[in-house]
Amino acid sequence: MSDHGKALVITALLLAALTVVGWGAYSLSRPKPADLRPRANYLTTAPPVLPTDPTMGPATAKVTIIAFMDLGCGPCARAMTILQDVHQRMPEVRIVWKDVPEHGESIPGFMTAHIGARCADRSGKFWDYAAEFFSRQDEVHTFNHAALATQLGLPLDAFNKCLTSEGASAAIQTNILQARERGIFSTPYFFINNRRVDGVVPTATMLKYIIDERRK
């Protein structure tokens, strides 16, 4: 190879090396999206219970279950049945609902269901509303929320007004932020006090976790 050819090869190699180094520096310096943050950056403790969060059980409970749930999620429907069973067996346990409407991003009807359940909570009917919707998830595109409100005895004018107000939506967005801050990107997801439980577990397992927390 001539001296000129060697010089061209060396120059090309140097340019390639500089490109790799430059891209590496850019990759390290650019902001990382929330879902790519290192796990160490996530909060590890249970989120605070907000005044707007739907709850079952006493506020003074020794054990609190915080449930991040999505009304469009099939496993969440099973988890809802388990939570209701836990409440019947251990009414002294506090259960707190947190909205993470992942399916609502692509199917508006699911977001409407989350807002509707929040509006029902103003009359103390959140859990009834959510349970009924869970049992009819496949009707999401034709679901009549006003009819369900009437069935549950909710004041219809106030319910319809709430559906279009910003209060319920703002509370849902706050719940979503609490989930993301803790690295939660799928539902159902639970905190039993500060014990993290990812996904559906049998009632017996949930009760065991509660008993373990109560003994601490």
Helices and strands as residue ranges (DSSP letters): H 3-29, G 34-36, G 39-41, E 55-56, E 64-69, H 74-89, E 94-99, G 102-105, H 108-121, H 126-134, G 137-139, H 145-151, H 156-163, H 167-181, E 189-192, E 195-198, H 203-215
